[in-house]
Amino acid sequence: MKYQDVRNFINGEFVSCDNKRMDVDSPLTGSVISTVPLSSYHDVDLAVNAAKNAFPAWSGMTSKMRSQILYNYRQLLEENVEMLAAIIHDENGKTMDEAIAEVRKSIELTEFACSIPQIAVGEVLEVSIGVECRTEYAPLGVVACINPFNFPHMVPHWTVPNALALGNCIVVKPSELTPVTTTKMAEMLKQAGLPDGVFNVVNGAKDVVEAICDHPEIKAVSFVGSTPVAQIVYRRATSNLKRCLALGGAKNHLIVLPDANLELSAADIAASMCGSAGQRCMAASVMIAVGNVNPIVEKLCEEVLKFIPGKKMPPIISRQSRENLVAYITEAEKNGAVLLVDGRQFSNDEQADPNGYYLGPTIIDWRHTDAKMPYQEVFGPVFEIISAKSVEEAISVQHESPFGNAASAFTQNGAIAKMVAQNASAGMIGINIGVPVPREPFSFGGWNASKFGAGDITGKSSLGFWSQLKKVTSKWAKQEITDWMS
């Protein structure tokens, strides 16, 4: 195997457990590159106890002391971009360029956490004669984050740096499909000077997720994954009186008008639907064509063919996921949709390993059939086209989607762009941008069935989730002049 067997990281050490293990396959080749333990409640309990014991000293540090350790960690990330990207490439399948971009985003997220001493500052006000009120951010204690396979390095950095900077200790559960990346994260945080027990990793599957939701000492849980599982995690965690922010899936709609810039639109939409093989919750999923946009569609079909599987297009994460995507495409064709580009049959050209889980870009046109496009998340390089007679109708169609991560407008008309931005039911809006992910300090978060819980997972909005506000009112001497409060 290319990598050592993955172990849990508890109280500053990698520890073995006697649980059953599962293989970690590389989607590039279908070969086994490591194994991962399927941990139990007992393992989660060990990690929680380590975090609980570490909490008094860690939370007792000044925020600047904590941020200095995170800055050391940020420097290590900067020095090891290529190494980390190579691991992501092996276990997730991303191209090296995509993997490098993912690590770069993790660096940006860590930089934001380093700035928290300047952002999460309390307020002081003399509210009455001789009476002062002061607020400060206090940590919650032990918290946890449950992460997906599609961004094994970036998504943990949505939560871990901010939670740590605010004084919490954390238990991390990586995807069992991509656990090696988080192992390196643990090594580098320890090297940066993070005290033992502050950051812990428990690997596994459903049992670990349930243990995190149930453990009485875990105060808050973040989750990123599919909507059905996000709903389960949110219900279970909140029923145990925890805070929970659970991000689910998406089927992002792009409203495209005839006046859209041909070259820009086609290239941007192609990159959005094909990047990371479409395995991201911000990928372009559906074009709502308003009027005659056939020139843009034709150009888009040309652009997606540049995403060659094995070269510019990474594989699907697993054999089962690939089979599910093929079944979806086949069913759409059976129901009368036209396949403008069929990714089931792509030219290998010796770029893709025949044992890898590859699928080419696929464009499904529903405009000339009575069948309705399913409103399910597809999570692959599959893009669907439907039509609307007006922008108002297009917005109405977008509202029919149960999801609400992103929506975009492709047009040169500012008034129409503003209309879409104001009325689309989504948390993140793009204007001539296919992947409208906000950059720090702006926060990431969708609406509707794409998110369960209050607030967002990154940026300034996340600070309230990982902390609680303490209010101190003080009076030190009797005042000669008083008012109702003093």
Beta strands, then each sheet from edge to edge (+ up, - down):
strand 1: 8-10
strand 2: 13-15
strand 3: 21-25
strand 4: 32-37
strand 5: 124-128
strand 6: 131-139
strand 7: 142-146
strand 8: 169-173
strand 9: 199-201
strand 10: 218-224
strand 11: 243-247
strand 12: 252-256
strand 13: 284-290
strand 14: 338-341
strand 15: 362-365
strand 16: 382-388
strand 17: 403-404
strand 18: 406-410
strand 19: 428-431
strand 20: 447-448
strand 21: 451-452
strand 22: 467-475
sheet 1: 1+ 2-
sheet 2: 3+ 4-
sheet 3: 5+ 6- 22+
sheet 4: 9+ 8+ 7+ 10+ 11+ 21-
sheet 5: 14+ 15- 16- 13- 12- 18- 19-
sheet 6: 17+ 20-
end
